[in-house]
Amino acid sequence: MNTTELIRTPDLTMTETQLSSTQADLQKLKSYINQQIIGQSLLVERMLIALLADGHILVEGAPGLAKTRAINVLSKGIEADFHRVQFTPDLLPADLTGTEIYRPQQGSFEFQKGPLFHNLMLADEINRSPAKVQAALLEAMAERQITVGGASYQLPQLFLVMATQNPLEQEGTYPLPEAQLDRFLLHIKIDYPEAEHEKSILALARAEAKGEAARQTGETPKISQQSIFNARREILDIHMAESLENYLLQLVLATRNPGLYGDDMANWLQYGASPRASIALDRCSRAKAWLQQRDFVSPEDIQDIAFDVLRHRIILSYEAEAEGLSTDLVIKELIARVAVP
């Protein structure tokens, strides 16, 4: 029996007429963002996957790679508001959550909402803020609520945090604790665009300076939040064969017991991925297949997204670091050794 027979059931391939309205809307949104964010197709796809899988993303890349622009463009394409917070050492938790303000006219305190109450939030250079600020953000990401003065306030139903880290400057930074890293659905690493893409970036920058960019990129789509929620429900119905589900779990379990896949790997990992990684890999694989207009998950979907799901959830041993190994190399080796159904 070949791989295709294992992962698909009859009549699961979508035709153009079978695409849902939400899927058509998201394809328009993806096309629009790719016209505005040139040369970063991986970032665009992963950002949409996180939105559809209801998770948060950590993006690592050098300055000037359109990280801020990407989430800003996303917010313009859907019915959502956006707020950017520059994380600095003097930032306070109240700068994120909001604070209670005394109103002398009423003789009472009134809660003034902070940036966390926006639908999309950019936490720029998150590792430059101290632990108290990171803890406030952790509660918001994990519980979808914040607590101020003994009262809890629910955050919007559509809520996505995109945090960034600069890999070039590490002085004066506060490394994110493992508990908070695990709250991020994906950890994305982006690089410089190709030469032909950078040429297109120059053309787009000139058009924007002349006020002509809107004519070049066409009308901005406005996807409703309800369409996003509908898409999330559709994604949960994407077909994944039981053999593939077992394969997905074996990849995660391999990070906890790498020695089962070779004596050379036995001492590579100090800690493996948590069950939250299995949930993230499952939802992201389904979202990736859905974005590619398929209603079934393939092994390639799981393997491709595994790097972004696992790289921040595993901790290398001292031996692995001494050998010059990286988390990506370890994940690549695990993918190569875990048998594909």
Protein Blocks (a to p, Z undefined) as FASTA:
>chain_A
ZZklmmpcehkaccfklpcfklmmmmmmmmmmmmmmghilmmmmmmmmmmmnopaddddd
dehilmmmmmmmmmmmpccddddddddfkbcfklmnopcdddfknopacddddfklpmbd
cdehkllpcfklmmmmmmmmmnopaceehiacdddfbdcddddddfkbmghiacddfklm
mmpmbacddddddfklmmmmmmmmmmmmnopmmmmnopaddddfklmmmmmmmmmmpccd
fklmmmmmmmmmmmmmmmlnojklmmmpfbdcdfklmmmmmmmmmmmmmmnopabdcfkl
mmmmmmmmmmmmcccdfklmmnopafklmmmmmmmmmccZZ
